[in-house]
Amino acid sequence: MLAALGVAGEVHATVVGKVMLWIALATAIGSIVGWWSARRSRADALEGSRYVGAIKPRNETLPSAAALSGWPVAQVRAWGRPENLRILVLIPALFAVQAGSSAVHGLSVLAIWVLGGYLGGLLRAVWHTARSASAWLRSTPIPFAQFAWAMTRKALLHQLVGTAVAAAVLISLGAPLANALYLGALWLAIVLLSYSIFVVDAYRARPPLIRLVLSFATLAIVEARQHGWSIPLAALLAAWHLRAGAKT
Amino acid sequence: MTSIVLDVRDVHARYGKQEVLRGVTLQVRTGQWFCLLGPNGVGKSTLLHCVAARLVPSAGDILVCDHSVRTSTVDAKRKLGYGCAPEQLPGLLTGRQCLEVYASAKELECVDPEVIELAEALKFTMYLDRFVDTYSLGTRQKLCVLLALLGQPELIVLDEAFNGLDPASALVVKRHLQERLAANRCAVLLATHSLDIVEHYADKAALLLDGKVVREWSDSEIAAMREQGAARFEEALAGESS
């Protein structure tokens, strides 16, 4: 674009030349650094638990499914290793901050990006971990209710708190209160419905794609006809999926 | 008189269109160590998956302590301890958390002190508060065995459980299983390639080929081969396989 402007005579040719030179130089340096760092460390070869945090040593071993509830959160942390985070969150976040914005505005946008990435990752992590947990525990008589509650309890709490924080940040950025609350409620409805499908299908060892597509298509149709109705409908669908899962 | 703990009745199983098990029938009694032998890919693990209610047979039935894995799945699962494959362990949980979750899933009120003692004998306690994804294969294998032994199962199902275990740890596990068997507290079904285990520990063995049991060896036959020399069982197995 700069080159085109230069040709059109709107920007001085030397400015265009300098900018192009800097871009070329930055690209060359970035390529060399990227190539070198990729050769130097194989990030995926490192254990995911390095990014989870230390566990306090204990002396007692008591039956409890509590550890299952921390697994999706641990999985997001393992996925959120710096190498992944810088690509998936930081670069888009930096581009989203407009030039001339205040520091508070920039940080708020960055916080929304990071929080959005975390909550999105947590949505996916529940499916990922529920499927692994189900395969691992398949030869045990674990009841569905225990499995579903253990897999989603902590993730739901994080979603709730994270959504509240995101809504507050949106309001601080100037979004109308009603819109921020609506977005928050809609996200929580999506989470609730997705989690219910994930735990049922993981427990039953079947793919969730068809139920996800049908459920969200229904939500989209209802939302298009009647604004806001998709939220209670999502809760109803989630209850229906869970009830079906509990019967098995 | 010992009771039948596992009764596999003409079981067929398939993955998609491929039939892996084609009518397997066998019985395991309390106090018996039953070894399942066969080359790779003949269906040993598939049979264990069916026994552990991880895979539903396409035909036939499996009774664990008189509970069908098809119709009384939960009751059957309460009676068995399955040693999962090491790669199925959750990498982001610690060994202690795995034991706790498994004990909870098995509806236990406490983790058996016997299992904790075995963990100490296997020098596993130092790994209890470390994440599973930092474990070596042998350490994972120890955890798989410990999980399988939780809750006093009447049928212990192990798939190549001694792979990756150091000789000292393998001996500890074998002796522990022998103690349980001697007290008639359980039966062991082990899929293995180790003929040493068959010769020295098994009460019964079966050879699986192309999804069928083609040969069974009784306690007395195994004892006879043990006396004839170390390679006798190997030769017999090679003869059957060819």
Interface residues (C-beta under 8 A of the other chain):
Chain A: E47 G48 S49 V52 I55 K56 P57 R58 T61 L62 P63 S64 A65 A66 A67 L68 W71 A74 Q75 A78 T129 S132 A133 A135 W136 L137 R138 S139 T140 P141 I142 Q146 A150
Chain B: A52 A53 R54 V74 D75 K77 R78 L80 Y82 C84 Q88 L89 P90 G91 L92 L93 T94 R96 Q97 C98 L99 E100 V101 Y102 A103 S104 A105 K106 E107 L108 E109 C110 V111 I116 L128 D129 F131 V132 D133 T134 V157
